[in-house]
Amino acid sequence: MLKPQNLREKYGNWAVVTGGSSGIGLALVRLLASQGVNVFIVALDDALLDEAQRGVSKQFPTVQIRPIGVNLGDKSENYMKQITEQTDEVDVSILVNNAGFLVMGFFNEESIDKYISSLHCNAMAAIRLTHHFYSLMITKKIKGCVMFTSSAAWFLPAPFASSYGASKALLSHFGNSLAIEAQQHGIDVTIFHPSYTHSNLYRETPKLDVVTFLSKFGWTPEQVAKRMFACAGRVIVHDMGFYAIATNLLGRFWDSAFLTTCIIPFRDSMAPKKTNSSQNKKTQ
Ligand SMILES: NC(=O)c1ccc[n+]([C@@H]2O[C@H](COP(=O)([O-])OP(=O)(O)OC[C@H]3O[C@@H](n4cnc5c(N)ncnc54)[C@H](OP(=O)(O)O)[C@@H]3O)[C@@H](O)[C@H]2O)c1
């Protein structure tokens, strides 16, 4: 029911969108550009980033779209130097922590480095970037906005995606707490929990029946991006779609220990089919 709003008028003309090279992030970048907001796209340094930069720049020639190709899953946090250097000359008033990837399968069958890298990309990098830009917003007295693309995956136990669910729990809890602190500085924080969205997220993951089922009710990245921006500064936490709303409600009626016990009998039907485990390039 929230009407669209102009984020350039509300916050300013520079944004940083992580994971802006595809899916929800790319839709967010397009929406910002359509409102005249210049955007730094932070994503892996690959062909997708290049295409996104060229495509959005061509569509919105008066807006600056600057790519920053880094690996946010790098636990040595080398990405910060590049991001800081490239963004230092402008006032960033909109930060969207959206980058993420999903490692799915039997926990013991993927390398621990892959899990740690996903925790970094999905949660730790977001906290690091938020600390940097949020502190600058306060020092420069900028009316800003920090958004997190979290996920409904943490509302219930997430077997076969345990690190993903855990990373999103960290992100959402952090965002909720920050929202309270941020209010006194005039900075809006929004945490978003989309249900299944058609994107590249599942491209390299095993095909789970439950995911295939949810995909039938999937949203488009454009729908998600539109809703996220409608929420900015108006809603702190938003669950989008049936799955997010239903699983959040379940956790309000029953405690997590009970839900975990209930899920165990369904484990085999939820498990990935035995194939070669996916090779996710994002962790390299
Ligand atoms: N799709 C869903 O059903 C769904 C539901 C709930 C929440 N989400 C969340 O929504 C966010 C966006 O995902 P999406 O669905 O739009 O998937 P997507 O199309 O795969 O987009 C993910 C973005 O993150 C970037 N990225 C991945 N690993 C990275 C790394 N190590 N370093 C830097 N950038 C990296 C990707 O860059 P490359 O493409 O170059 O790898 C891409 O730009 C994620 O946080 C995801 O968890 C998605």
The ligand as an SDF file (V2000), in Angstrom:
LIG
                    3D

 48 52  0  0  0  0  0  0  0  0999 V2000
   16.4770  -14.6760   -5.1570 N   0  0  0  0  0  0  0  0  0  0  0  0
   15.8290  -14.9160   -4.0450 C   0  0  0  0  0  0  0  0  0  0  0  0
   14.9050  -15.7640   -4.0230 O   0  0  0  0  0  0  0  0  0  0  0  0
   16.1710  -14.1830   -2.7970 C   0  0  0  0  0  0  0  0  0  0  0  0
   15.2960  -14.2810   -1.7060 C   0  0  0  0  0  0  0  0  0  0  0  0
   15.6310  -13.6110   -0.5270 C   0  0  0  0  0  0  0  0  0  0  0  0
   16.7810  -12.8600   -0.4530 C   0  0  0  0  0  0  0  0  0  0  0  0
   17.6220  -12.7840   -1.5270 N   0  0  0  0  0  0  0  0  0  0  0  0
   18.8470  -11.9950   -1.3800 C   0  0  0  0  0  0  0  0  0  0  0  0
   18.8480  -10.9820   -2.3590 O   0  0  0  0  0  0  0  0  0  0  0  0
   20.1970  -10.5690   -2.6070 C   0  0  0  0  0  0  0  0  0  0  0  0
   20.4000  -10.4540   -4.1110 C   0  0  0  0  0  0  0  0  0  0  0  0
   20.3390  -11.7550   -4.6700 O   0  0  0  0  0  0  0  0  0  0  0  0
   19.6730  -12.0710   -6.0820 P   0  0  0  0  0  0  0  0  0  0  0  0
   18.5380  -12.9650   -5.8400 O   0  0  0  0  0  0  0  0  0  0  0  0
   19.4640  -10.8270   -6.8540 O   0  0  0  0  0  0  0  0  0  0  0  0
   20.8390  -12.9820   -6.7190 O   0  0  0  0  0  0  0  0  0  0  0  0
   21.8800  -12.7080   -7.9050 P   0  0  0  0  0  0  0  0  0  0  0  0
   21.1730  -12.4110   -9.1740 O   0  0  0  0  0  0  0  0  0  0  0  0
   22.7850  -13.8860   -7.8820 O   0  0  0  0  0  0  0  0  0  0  0  0
   22.6620  -11.4030   -7.4370 O   0  0  0  0  0  0  0  0  0  0  0  0
   23.6530  -11.4600   -6.4350 C   0  0  0  0  0  0  0  0  0  0  0  0
   24.5790  -10.2800   -6.5920 C   0  0  0  0  0  0  0  0  0  0  0  0
   25.6080  -10.3610   -5.5840 O   0  0  0  0  0  0  0  0  0  0  0  0
   26.8820  -10.3560   -6.2320 C   0  0  0  0  0  0  0  0  0  0  0  0
   27.8530  -11.1910   -5.5350 N   0  0  0  0  0  0  0  0  0  0  0  0
   27.7730  -12.5260   -5.2750 C   0  0  0  0  0  0  0  0  0  0  0  0
   28.8650  -12.9530   -4.6520 N   0  0  0  0  0  0  0  0  0  0  0  0
   29.6710  -11.8710   -4.5160 C   0  0  0  0  0  0  0  0  0  0  0  0
   30.9630  -11.6540   -3.9490 C   0  0  0  0  0  0  0  0  0  0  0  0
   31.6450  -12.6500   -3.3860 N   0  0  0  0  0  0  0  0  0  0  0  0
   31.4930  -10.4100   -4.0000 N   0  0  0  0  0  0  0  0  0  0  0  0
   30.8230   -9.3800   -4.5610 C   0  0  0  0  0  0  0  0  0  0  0  0
   29.5910   -9.5190   -5.1070 N   0  0  0  0  0  0  0  0  0  0  0  0
   29.0280  -10.7430   -5.0850 C   0  0  0  0  0  0  0  0  0  0  0  0
   26.6100  -10.9440   -7.5980 C   0  0  0  0  0  0  0  0  0  0  0  0
   27.6460  -10.6450   -8.5020 O   0  0  0  0  0  0  0  0  0  0  0  0
   27.9270  -11.7300   -9.7180 P   0  0  0  0  0  0  0  0  0  0  0  0
   26.6010  -11.9350  -10.3490 O   0  0  0  0  0  0  0  0  0  0  0  0
   28.9300  -11.1190  -10.5760 O   0  0  0  0  0  0  0  0  0  0  0  0
   28.3530  -12.9870   -9.0960 O   0  0  0  0  0  0  0  0  0  0  0  0
   25.2870  -10.2700   -7.9330 C   0  0  0  0  0  0  0  0  0  0  0  0
   25.5000   -8.9440   -8.3300 O   0  0  0  0  0  0  0  0  0  0  0  0
   21.0810  -11.6210   -1.9450 C   0  0  0  0  0  0  0  0  0  0  0  0
   21.6040  -11.1010   -0.7380 O   0  0  0  0  0  0  0  0  0  0  0  0
   20.1360  -12.7560   -1.6450 C   0  0  0  0  0  0  0  0  0  0  0  0
   20.5430  -13.5000   -0.5260 O   0  0  0  0  0  0  0  0  0  0  0  0
   17.3260  -13.4180   -2.6980 C   0  0  0  0  0  0  0  0  0  0  0  0
  1  2  1  0
  2  3  2  0
  2  4  1  0
  4  5  1  0
  4 48  2  0
  5  6  2  0
  6  7  1  0
  7  8  2  0
  8  9  1  0
  8 48  1  0
  9 10  1  0
  9 46  1  0
 10 11  1  0
 11 12  1  0
 11 44  1  0
 12 13  1  0
 13 14  1  0
 14 15  2  0
 14 16  1  0
 14 17  1  0
 17 18  1  0
 18 19  2  0
 18 20  1  0
 18 21  1  0
 21 22  1  0
 22 23  1  0
 23 24  1  0
 23 42  1  0
 24 25  1  0
 25 26  1  0
 25 36  1  0
 26 27  1  0
 26 35  1  0
 27 28  2  0
 28 29  1  0
 29 30  1  0
 29 35  2  0
 30 31  1  0
 30 32  2  0
 32 33  1  0
 33 34  2  0
 34 35  1  0
 36 37  1  0
 36 42  1  0
 37 38  1  0
 38 39  2  0
 38 40  1  0
 38 41  1  0
 42 43  1  0
 44 45  1  0
 44 46  1  0
 46 47  1  0
M  CHG  2   8   1  16  -1
M  END
$$$$
